Amino acid sequence: MRVVPDVSGVNKVFDYLVPETLKNVKVGSVVRVELHGRRVDAWVVSEVEYPSSDINFKEVLSFLSEGPSEEVVQLSQWAAERFCGSLRAVLSSASPALRIKKLGARHGGASRKSGQRSVVDEAEELFHNKRGGVLVWPAPRPLRPVLESGISRGRTLVVTPSVGFARTIAQALRREGLSVALMPDDWQRAAEGVDVVVGARSAVWASIPELKSIIVLDEHDERLQDERSPTWHARDVAIERARALGIPCVLVSPLPTVSATHWAGAEAVRFVEQVAGDWPPIEVVDPYSDLGDEEKPQFGLLSSRLIEVLRDKTQTVVCILNTKGRSRLLSCKACKAIIRCENCDAAVIQNEEGLLECNRCGVHRPSTCQSCSSNALALLRKGVAKMRDEIEKAALRQVVELSADTTIAANASSLVYIGTEAALHRVSSADVVVFLDFDNELFAPTYRAGEQAWTLLIHAIRLLKGSSRALIVLQSQDASNPQYSDFVEPEPRQFIEREQNKRKAMQLPPYAAMARMVFADSSFNPADWAHCNLSFSASAKPTEFLVRAANNELLTQGIKQLRGEFSGRFRCYVDPMRYA
């Protein structure tokens, strides 16, 4: 048997002999072996036959646990290569947290309550398509018809961005009499066979016999991608798994990513007809719109419309201000315009040489305003704590500060909350969601800025579900920018087409491949590795580079060649979510 040791830093496979006493060892099993004088855990990844029996192999010491099925092991090998990472790390995600000596009998759903199926034609069409496709499904609508279309085919895997989302779905399906495994706690039930397996990102690795369909919910949500190396994305793993099994994979989202629609092709993207209530009212307000030039105040002013909303004490208001892990915005002191790239319209940053630099397309230019040619620029920085004080003075009522680092309860009604985007997941419901600086999201110097901005709005829409006065307010210092028209009158089809055309013209993923490489030291010189057919772009740190290739295959080949020839150590983050 060929095994992968569960040892950090060891990225090799080793061959061992399985003694006759361990007849239950198979591909995927977790076993105990001796490696360099140590006893370590390992996964069996394949069977190996040698023509000669003269080779003296070490024996597998013991069987420890059931592990990933052979199908999932093969999927893990694909992912490790596709995302240029360790097979050990992927197998770890696919394995049970507790040791399982033996799988039991399969679970059935015979007690399922009878009732009329609630399905939609668009979903039915995709599930009858061998490949599946993309379903554009409005955020406020219940997902039951979509799930029903998949479940009716047989055993179904449902992947969600969060554990809470998965738990809600599991509870609803169990009430209908279906046998459900909630990952990762129900790993054994999933492997034994149930009607539906549901879970967050890692559920895509669940071992499921006779799987018939895969559903990925909220495909736009970046929580579906692992931030650690290898940076596998549950969407891509689900697509490959479905392809290998010959079953449909349906990606569901109110606004799917370009990667999803590019994979599906125009013929396999279905748009559900929009109705009233699919999108709440969205207003774009400018703090400077009702003031003369001589009255323009310093940054941070709350617009008159926003103050009006804040002072309505019958409404629960959630204010979002992202200050962590976001780009720094520059503004002209003279005309207040956001400083953007003249080539691709992204926000730019000022590098150490004083030049304006676009992280999206790499263009550099002098530090002058594109609107009035002034060279007096200001760095826009706002903190949640400072804005909380300003909002409390304007709202004339209590403002509760929320962030991922605080433990303040967020279940009282008719309050004003402020925090980073974590607040969207901590408050149970609201009437109004305000983005205090939406420019920071929309004009961020990443090629996914538009998609990431929409992701925040979709979270906000779900937070407003059930409110009769639902409203989203986007505060901007550039409210007249044409990009804001997409949000005032949302039209998913048009946004997707524009985003596809932009990515294709600029050769950005998925029309090219990209990775972030982090080296252990500064000894790496890109000029020495031109033969790997990779394009290297330096970053602010001398040990980090953004790597580009024409497609995923060339990127994988180039990084594999570099890993084999370069003597130093490095980590690779394929298709980085927030670094390009």
C-alpha positions in Angstrom: 0.0 0.0 0.0 1.1 3.6 -0.7 0.6 6.0 2.2 0.8 9.7 2.9 2.2 10.3 6.4 0.4 12.8 8.7 3.6 14.6 9.4 4.0 18.4 8.8 6.6 19.2 6.1 6.7 15.7 4.7 5.2 15.9 1.2 6.1 12.4 -0.1 4.5 9.0 -0.4 5.9 5.8 1.0 5.2 2.1 0.3 4.4 -0.4 3.0 3.3 -4.0 3.2 -0.1 -4.7 4.7 0.1 -8.0 6.8 -2.6 -10.6 6.5 -3.9 -9.8 9.9 -5.1 -6.3 8.7 -7.6 -7.3 6.1 -9.8 -4.2 6.8 -7.1 -1.8 5.5 -8.2 -0.3 2.2 -7.6 2.9 0.2 -8.6 5.8 2.5 -7.9 4.0 5.8 -6.0 5.7 8.5 -3.1 3.5 9.7 -0.1 3.5 11.9 3.4 3.1 10.3 7.0 3.5 11.3 8.8 6.4 9.5 12.4 7.3 10.3 12.2 5.7 13.7 8.9 7.3 14.6 5.5 5.8 14.8 3.1 8.1 12.8 -0.4 8.2 11.4 -0.8 7.9 7.7 -3.5 7.6 5.0 -3.6 4.8 2.5 -3.9 6.5 -0.9 -3.5 3.6 -3.4 -2.6 0.0 -3.9 0.7 -0.9 -5.4 1.8 -4.1 -7.0 5.5 -5.0 -7.5 6.6 -7.6 -10.0 9.2 -9.0 -7.5 8.7 -10.1 -3.9 12.4 -9.6 -3.1 11.9 -6.1 -1.8 11.9 -5.8 1.9 9.0 -3.5 2.9 8.2 -2.3 6.3 4.7 -3.5 7.5 1.8 -1.4 8.4 1.7 -1.5 12.2 -2.1 -1.2 12.8 -5.4 0.0 11.5 -6.6 3.1 13.3 -9.7 4.4 11.7 -12.0 4.5 8.7 -11.0 7.4 6.4 -12.0 9.1 3.2 -13.5 6.8 0.5 -11.4 5.9 -2.5 -13.4 8.4 -4.6 -12.6 11.2 -2.1 -8.9 10.2 -2.0 -8.7 10.6 -5.7 -10.5 13.9 -5.4 -8.0 15.0 -2.8 -5.1 14.2 -5.1 -6.7 16.3 -7.8 -7.2 19.2 -5.4 -3.6 19.0 -4.0 -2.3 19.4 -7.6 -4.8 22.0 -8.8 -4.2 24.2 -5.8 -0.4 23.5 -5.6 -0.5 22.3 -2.0 0.0 19.4 0.4 -2.0 16.2 -0.1 -1.8 15.7 3.7 -3.6 19.0 4.3 -6.5 18.0 2.0 -6.8 14.5 3.4 -7.0 16.0 6.9 -10.0 18.0 5.8 -11.6 14.9 4.4 -11.1 12.7 7.5 -13.3 12.2 10.6 -12.4 14.1 13.7 -12.8 11.0 15.8 -11.5 7.5 15.0 -14.1 5.2 13.5 -13.3 1.5 13.6 -16.2 0.3 11.5 -19.1 1.7 9.5 -22.6 0.5 10.2 -25.7 -0.1 8.2 -27.1 2.6 5.8 -29.7 5.0 7.0 -33.0 5.4 5.1 -35.6 8.0 4.8 -38.7 5.8 4.7 -40.5 7.9 7.3 -40.5 11.0 5.1 -43.7 13.0 5.3 -45.7 13.0 2.1 -46.6 16.3 0.5 -46.7 18.1 -2.8 -43.3 18.9 -4.2 -42.5 22.6 -4.6 -40.1 23.0 -7.4 -39.2 25.6 -10.0 -38.6 24.9 -13.7 -35.2 26.6 -13.8 -33.8 24.3 -11.1 -35.4 21.2 -12.6 -33.7 21.9 -16.0 -30.3 22.2 -14.4 -30.6 19.0 -12.4 -31.7 17.1 -15.5 -28.6 18.5 -17.3 -25.7 16.0 -16.8 -23.3 18.8 -15.7 -25.7 21.0 -13.8 -25.1 24.7 -14.0 -25.7 28.0 -12.2 -29.1 29.1 -10.8 -29.5 32.8 -10.1 -31.8 32.7 -7.1 -33.0 35.9 -5.3 -31.7 36.2 -1.7 -35.0 36.6 0.2 -36.7 33.6 -1.4 -36.8 30.2 0.4 -34.4 27.6 -0.9 -36.8 24.6 -0.4 -37.8 24.3 -4.1 -34.1 24.2 -5.2 -33.2 21.6 -2.6 -36.3 19.5 -3.5 -35.1 19.3 -7.2 -31.8 17.8 -6.1 -33.1 15.5 -3.3 -35.7 14.0 -5.7 -32.8 12.5 -7.7 -31.4 10.6 -4.8 -28.6 11.1 -2.2 -27.6 14.7 -2.2 -24.7 16.8 -0.9 -25.5 20.4 0.1 -22.6 22.8 0.7 -23.1 26.1 2.5 -20.7 29.0 3.5 -21.4 28.6 7.2 -22.2 26.0 9.9 -25.2 28.0 11.1 -26.7 28.0 7.6 -26.1 24.3 7.3 -27.7 23.6 10.7 -30.8 25.5 9.7 -31.2 23.5 6.5 -30.5 20.2 8.3 -33.2 20.9 10.9 -35.8 21.7 8.3 -35.0 18.5 6.3 -35.2 16.3 9.4 -38.6 17.7 10.2 -39.7 16.3 6.9 -38.6 12.8 7.8 -35.4 12.8 5.7 -32.2 11.2 7.1 -29.6 13.9 7.3 -25.9 14.0 8.2 -24.7 17.4 9.4 -21.0 17.7 8.8 -18.5 17.4 10.3 -20.1 15.9 13.4 -22.1 13.3 11.4 -19.1 12.1 9.3 -19.9 8.4 10.0 -23.6 8.8 9.2 -22.7 10.4 5.9 -20.3 7.6 5.1 -22.9 5.0 5.9 -25.4 6.6 3.6 -28.2 9.1 4.3 -30.7 11.1 2.1 -28.9 14.4 2.5 -25.4 15.4 3.7 -25.2 19.1 4.5 -22.4 21.2 5.9 -20.1 24.2 5.5 -17.0 24.3 3.2 -15.4 21.1 4.3 -18.6 19.1 3.7 -17.5 18.9 0.1 -15.1 16.2 1.2 -17.7 14.0 2.8 -17.5 10.3 1.9 -21.0 9.6 0.5 -21.9 6.3 -1.2 -24.0 6.5 -4.4 -24.0 10.3 -4.5 -26.6 11.6 -7.1 -26.3 15.4 -7.0 -24.4 18.3 -5.4 -25.8 21.7 -4.5 -23.5 24.7 -3.5 -25.5 27.4 -1.9 -24.4 31.1 -1.9 -21.6 30.3 -4.4 -20.6 34.0 -4.3 -19.6 33.8 -0.6 -15.8 33.8 -0.1 -16.1 31.7 3.0 -16.3 28.7 0.6 -12.6 29.1 0.0 -9.9 27.9 2.4 -7.5 30.7 3.3 -4.8 28.3 4.2 -2.5 26.6 1.7 -3.8 24.8 -0.3 -6.5 27.4 -1.0 -9.1 25.0 -2.3 -12.5 26.4 -3.1 -15.6 24.3 -2.3 -17.1 25.4 -5.6 -14.2 24.0 -7.7 -14.0 20.8 -5.7 -17.7 20.2 -6.0 -17.6 20.8 -9.8 -14.7 18.3 -10.2 -16.4 15.8 -7.9 -19.6 15.9 -9.9 -17.7 15.7 -13.2 -15.8 12.5 -12.0 -19.1 10.9 -10.9 -21.1 12.0 -13.9 -23.7 13.8 -11.7 -25.1 17.3 -11.8 -23.6 20.1 -9.7 -25.8 23.2 -9.3 -24.3 26.4 -8.0 -27.0 28.7 -6.4 -26.5 32.4 -5.7 -28.4 35.8 -6.0 -25.3 37.0 -7.9 -22.9 34.2 -8.9 -19.2 34.9 -9.5 -17.7 35.2 -12.9 -15.8 31.9 -12.2 -19.1 30.1 -11.8 -20.8 31.5 -14.9 -17.7 30.9 -17.0 -17.6 27.3 -16.0 -21.3 26.8 -16.7 -21.4 28.6 -20.0 -24.4 30.8 -21.1 -26.5 27.7 -21.9 -26.4 26.5 -18.3 -27.1 29.7 -16.4 -30.7 30.1 -15.4 -32.2 33.4 -14.1 -35.3 33.2 -12.0 -37.8 35.9 -13.0 -37.5 38.8 -10.5 -40.6 39.9 -8.5 -41.3 42.7 -6.1 -39.5 42.2 -2.9 -36.5 40.3 -4.3 -34.4 43.5 -3.7 -35.1 46.0 -1.0 -34.8 49.8 -1.7 -31.2 50.8 -2.1 -30.2 54.4 -1.7 -26.8 56.0 -2.5 -26.1 59.2 -0.6 -23.3 61.7 -0.7 -22.3 63.7 2.4 -21.4 66.6 0.2 -24.3 66.7 -2.2 -26.3 69.4 -0.3 -23.3 71.6 0.5 -21.5 74.3 -1.4 -17.8 73.9 -2.3 -16.8 76.4 0.4 -18.8 74.4 3.0 -17.3 71.0 2.2 -16.2 69.6 5.6 -13.5 67.1 6.5 -14.0 63.4 5.8 -16.3 61.5 8.1 -19.4 63.7 7.8 -22.7 61.8 8.0 -25.2 62.7 5.3 -28.4 64.4 6.1 -30.4 61.4 4.8 -28.4 59.1 7.1 -29.0 61.3 10.1 -32.7 61.2 9.3 -32.6 57.4 9.3 -30.6 57.2 12.5 -33.0 59.4 14.5 -36.0 57.2 13.8 -36.1 55.4 17.1 -38.6 52.9 15.9 -36.0 51.3 13.6 -33.1 49.0 14.2 -30.1 50.3 12.2 -26.9 48.4 11.5 -23.9 50.6 10.3 -21.0 48.8 8.6 -17.5 50.2 8.4 -14.8 47.9 7.3 -11.4 48.9 8.5 -9.7 45.5 8.8 -8.0 43.8 5.8 -9.1 46.5 3.4 -7.5 48.8 1.0 -6.4 52.4 1.9 -8.4 54.9 -0.1 -6.8 58.2 -1.3 -8.9 61.3 -1.9 -8.1 64.7 -3.5 -8.0 67.5 -0.8 -9.1 70.0 -3.4 -12.1 68.4 -5.1 -12.7 65.4 -2.8 -12.6 62.9 -5.7 -11.6 59.3 -5.0 -8.2 58.7 -6.7 -8.6 55.8 -9.1 -6.7 54.1 -11.8 -7.1 55.7 -15.3 -6.8 52.3 -16.9 -9.3 50.1 -14.9 -11.0 52.5 -12.5 -9.9 50.7 -9.4 -8.8 52.6 -6.3 -5.0 53.1 -6.2 -2.5 53.2 -3.4 0.6 55.4 -2.9 3.8 53.3 -2.9 7.1 54.1 -1.2 8.4 56.1 -4.2 5.4 58.4 -4.0 3.8 57.1 -7.2 0.2 56.0 -7.5 0.0 52.2 -8.0 -2.9 50.0 -9.1 -2.8 46.5 -7.6 -5.4 45.3 -10.1 -3.6 46.1 -13.4 -0.1 47.2 -12.3 -0.2 50.7 -13.8 1.9 53.4 -12.1 1.5 57.2 -12.5 2.4 60.4 -10.7 0.5 61.4 -7.5 -2.0 63.8 -9.0 -5.8 63.9 -9.0 -7.3 62.6 -12.3 -10.2 65.2 -11.9 -8.5 68.5 -11.1 -4.7 67.7 -11.4 -4.1 68.7 -7.8 -1.2 66.9 -6.1 -2.6 67.4 -2.6 -3.9 64.0 -1.6 -5.3 62.7 1.7 -5.4 59.1 3.0 -8.9 58.2 4.1 -8.9 56.4 7.4 -11.9 55.9 9.6 -12.1 53.9 12.7 -15.2 52.1 14.1 -14.7 53.7 17.6 -14.5 57.2 16.2 -17.5 56.8 13.9 -19.5 55.3 16.8 -19.0 58.6 18.7 -20.1 60.7 15.7 -23.1 58.5 15.0 -24.2 58.6 18.7 -24.1 62.4 18.7 -26.1 62.5 15.4 -28.6 59.8 16.3 -29.4 61.1 19.7 -29.7 57.5 21.0 -27.4 54.6 22.1 -25.0 53.1 19.6 -23.6 49.7 20.3 -20.2 48.8 18.8 -19.8 45.3 17.4 -16.9 43.5 15.9 -15.5 40.0 15.6 -13.4 40.7 18.7 -16.2 41.9 21.0 -18.8 39.9 23.0 -21.5 42.6 23.2 -25.0 41.1 22.9 -26.7 42.0 19.8 -30.3 40.9 20.3 -32.0 44.1 21.6 -34.5 45.9 19.3 -34.7 49.5 18.1 -31.0 50.2 18.6 -28.2 51.4 16.4 -25.2 49.1 15.9 -21.9 49.8 14.3 -19.1 47.4 13.4 -17.2 45.6 10.6 -19.0 43.2 8.3 -19.0 40.7 11.2 -22.0 42.7 12.5 -24.0 41.4 9.6 -23.7 37.9 11.1 -24.2 38.8 14.7 -27.4 40.9 14.6 -30.4 38.7 14.2 -32.6 41.3 12.3 -32.7 44.9 11.3 -34.8 47.5 9.4 -32.0 49.5 7.9 -28.4 48.6 6.9 -26.0 51.4 6.3 -22.6 51.1 4.7 -20.8 54.2 5.9 -18.0 54.1 3.3 -19.0 51.9 0.4 -16.3 53.4 -1.8 -13.9 51.4 0.3 -15.6 48.2 -0.9 -16.5 49.1 -4.5 -13.2 50.7 -5.5 -10.8 48.4 -3.6 -7.7 47.6 -5.7 -8.7 44.0 -6.2 -10.2 42.5 -9.4 -13.0 41.0 -7.3 -14.0 44.3 -5.7 -17.4 44.3 -7.4 -18.3 40.8 -6.4 -17.1 41.3 -2.9 -19.2 44.5 -2.6 -22.3 42.6 -3.8 -21.6 39.8 -1.2 -21.9 42.4 1.6 -25.2 43.6 0.1 -26.6 40.1 -0.1 -25.7 39.6 3.6 -27.6 42.9 4.3 -30.6 41.8 2.4 -30.9 38.6 4.4 -30.6 40.6 7.6 -33.6 42.8 6.5 -35.8 39.8 5.7 -39.1 40.3 7.5 -38.9 44.0 7.9 -41.8 46.0 6.4 -39.5 49.1 6.1 -36.3 47.4 4.8 -33.8 49.9 3.4 -30.1 49.8 2.5 -28.1 53.0 2.4 -24.8 53.2 0.7 -22.8 56.3 1.7 -20.3 57.4 -1.0 -18.0 60.3 -1.8 -18.5 59.5 -5.4 -22.2 58.8 -5.6 -22.4 59.9 -9.3 -20.1 57.2 -10.4 -21.8 55.0 -13.0 -20.9 51.8 -11.1 -23.4 52.8 -8.4 -26.3 52.6 -10.8 -25.9 48.7 -10.6 -26.9 48.9 -7.0 -29.9 51.3 -7.2 -31.6 49.1 -9.8 -30.0 45.6 -9.4 -30.0 43.5 -12.6 -27.8 40.4 -12.1 -27.7 39.5 -15.8 -26.2 42.9 -16.8 -23.7 43.0 -14.0 -22.4 39.5 -14.8 -22.0 40.3 -18.5 -20.1 43.5 -17.7 -17.8 41.8 -15.2 -17.1 38.9 -17.6 -16.2 41.4 -20.4 -13.9 43.3 -18.1 -12.1 40.2 -16.8 -11.7 38.9 -20.3 -10.3 42.2 -21.6 -7.8 42.4 -18.8 -6.9 38.7 -18.7 -8.0 38.2 -15.1 -9.3 35.0 -13.6 -11.0 32.9 -14.7 -9.6 33.9 -18.1 -6.1 33.5 -16.7 -4.6 32.0 -13.6 -3.1 33.7 -10.5 -1.3 32.8 -7.3 0.4 34.4 -4.4 3.8 33.0 -3.4 5.4 33.6 0.0 9.1 32.6 0.3 10.9 31.8 3.5 13.5 34.4 2.7 14.5 37.0 0.1 16.9 34.8 -1.8 14.4 34.2 -4.6 15.0 36.1 -7.9 12.2 35.9 -10.5 14.6 36.7 -13.3 16.3 33.3 -12.7 13.0 31.4 -13.3 11.8 32.7 -16.7 11.9 29.1 -18.1 8.9 28.2 -15.8 6.6 30.3 -18.0 5.3 32.3 -15.0 5.0 36.0 -14.7 6.1 37.4 -11.4 4.9 40.8 -9.9 6.7 42.1 -6.8 4.7 43.2 -3.8 5.4 45.4 -0.8 7.2 42.6 0.9 10.4 41.3 -0.7 9.5 37.7 0.1 6.0 37.8 -1.6 5.1 37.7 -5.3 2.0 37.6 -7.4 2.3 35.0 -10.0 0.3 34.8 -13.3 -0.1 32.2 -16.0 -2.3 31.9 -19.1 -4.4 29.1 -17.5 -4.6 26.8 -14.4 -2.7 24.0 -16.2 0.3 26.2 -17.0 0.3 27.7 -13.5 0.3 24.2 -11.9 3.1 23.1 -14.2 5.2 26.2 -13.6 4.9 26.0 -9.8 5.6 22.3 -9.8 8.7 22.9 -11.8 9.8 25.7 -9.5 9.2 23.5 -6.4 11.3 20.8 -7.9 14.3 23.0 -8.8 14.3 25.8 -6.2 16.2 24.9 -3.1 14.3 27.3 -0.8 10.9 26.9 0.8 7.8 28.7 -0.1 4.0 28.6 0.3 1.6 28.9 -2.6 -1.9 30.4 -2.5 -3.7 29.8 -5.7 -6.4 32.2 -6.8 -6.0 34.4 -3.7 -9.3 36.0 -2.6 -8.1 39.3 -1.1 -4.6 39.8 -2.5 -5.1 40.7 -6.1 
